[in-house]
Each structure stands twice: as structure tokens, then as C-alpha cells.
């Protein structure tokens, strides 16, 4: 983990969970979070579920971005899939 990521994580741990969640959404919206640019890919990670091919099986489930405010940045965060909205 890079120094800036460690500092950001330490900062978020000092807040109440809901406030940390809001700050992380705000940081994504403002472009303050370094993102790899797309899903991590590997033949070893690729999988198929219900006819859908996923580059990797690690995804972000509903609940984090309840109002679909940071779909673009989340799609570039390295997840194999992203689900937005309430759980």
C-alpha cells in the first residue's frame, strides 16, 4: 500500500463509519483516489456466471454507492463487477 493510501485509511479510521463512507464517496467524486483504470485481468481470475464472463470474480456489492454517485470511478477501481443502489 502506498503512503498516501495508508494516510487516507488512517484518516478514515478516525471518523464514525457513516462519515467515513461519505468522505470516501466524496474523494472518489473529486478524483482524489488513485485508480488502476479498469478491472484486474488474468486468465486465472476469469470466470463465467450465468452466461456472463467476468474478468475477475471480485466485485462490489450493492450498498456502498447507494445513490449511484460514483459509478465511473468504481468501474475503474479494479473490480470485476460493480453493483450500485441499495441492497
Backbone torsions as a table, in degrees:
resi	resn	phi	psi	omega
1	UNK	NA	134.6	-179.7
2	UNK	-71.9	157.6	-178.4
3	UNK	-56.6	-45.0	-179.3
4	UNK	-62.3	-35.6	177.9
5	UNK	-68.8	-40.7	177.9
6	UNK	-63.1	-42.6	179.1
7	UNK	-63.9	-43.9	179.0
8	UNK	-62.4	-42.5	179.3
9	UNK	-65.5	-42.7	177.0
10	UNK	-60.8	-40.4	178.6
11	UNK	-63.6	-46.5	-179.4
12	UNK	-62.6	-32.9	180.0
13	UNK	-67.8	-14.5	-179.4
14	UNK	-85.3	-9.0	-177.7
15	UNK	-102.7	161.8	170.6
16	UNK	-62.2	149.0	-175.1
17	UNK	-52.7	-45.8	-177.9
18	UNK	-66.4	-36.7	177.7
19	UNK	-68.2	-41.3	177.3
20	UNK	-61.9	-40.2	177.3
21	UNK	-60.5	-48.7	179.5
22	UNK	-60.8	-41.2	178.9
23	UNK	-65.9	-37.3	179.3
24	UNK	-68.4	-37.6	175.6
25	UNK	-63.8	-44.1	-179.9
26	UNK	-62.4	-41.6	179.2
27	UNK	-63.2	-39.2	176.4
28	UNK	-65.1	-42.5	-179.9
29	UNK	-63.8	-34.6	-177.5
30	UNK	-87.8	-3.0	179.5
31	UNK	76.4	24.0	-178.1
32	UNK	-85.9	-4.8	-176.2
33	UNK	-105.4	123.2	177.2
34	UNK	-69.2	128.7	-177.0
35	UNK	-122.7	143.9	-178.1
36	UNK	-70.3	-19.2	176.8
37	UNK	105.2	-2.2	179.3
38	UNK	165.5	-176.1	-177.9
39	UNK	-68.4	146.7	171.7
40	UNK	-71.2	129.2	-177.1
41	UNK	-119.1	148.3	177.4
42	UNK	-170.1	141.5	176.0
43	UNK	-59.3	-31.3	-179.7
44	UNK	-71.0	-28.0	-178.8
45	UNK	-89.7	-25.8	-175.7
46	UNK	-57.7	139.0	-179.6
47	UNK	-147.5	163.0	177.0
48	UNK	-126.7	129.6	179.8
49	UNK	-132.1	123.1	178.8
50	UNK	51.9	38.8	178.2
51	UNK	82.5	-1.6	177.8
52	UNK	-97.7	127.9	176.5
53	UNK	-90.3	125.6	177.8
54	UNK	-112.4	134.8	178.1
55	UNK	-64.8	-33.2	172.0
56	UNK	-150.9	153.9	-173.9
57	UNK	-84.9	0.6	179.6
58	UNK	-88.3	121.1	-178.6
59	UNK	-132.7	174.0	177.1
60	UNK	-108.4	118.7	-176.7
61	UNK	-79.8	166.7	178.0
62	UNK	-58.9	148.8	176.6
63	UNK	118.9	-33.7	179.7
64	UNK	-71.7	-52.3	179.6
65	UNK	-107.7	74.4	-172.6
66	UNK	-60.8	-31.2	-176.3
67	UNK	-108.6	15.0	178.1
68	UNK	52.9	46.6	-178.4
69	UNK	-87.5	-23.1	-175.4
70	UNK	-132.1	43.3	-178.2
71	UNK	-60.5	-47.0	-178.8
72	UNK	-56.5	-55.4	178.6
73	UNK	-60.2	-37.3	179.2
74	UNK	-66.1	-34.4	178.1
75	UNK	-66.7	-25.8	179.0
76	UNK	-93.4	2.8	-173.6
77	UNK	-83.8	-1.8	176.4
78	UNK	102.6	-2.4	179.6
79	UNK	-71.5	150.8	174.5
80	UNK	-74.8	-27.1	175.7
81	UNK	-156.6	155.7	179.8
82	UNK	-133.4	129.0	175.3
83	UNK	-115.2	127.3	180.0
84	UNK	-112.2	165.8	-178.0
85	UNK	102.2	178.1	-179.7
86	UNK	-76.9	151.8	-179.7
87	UNK	-71.1	NA	NA
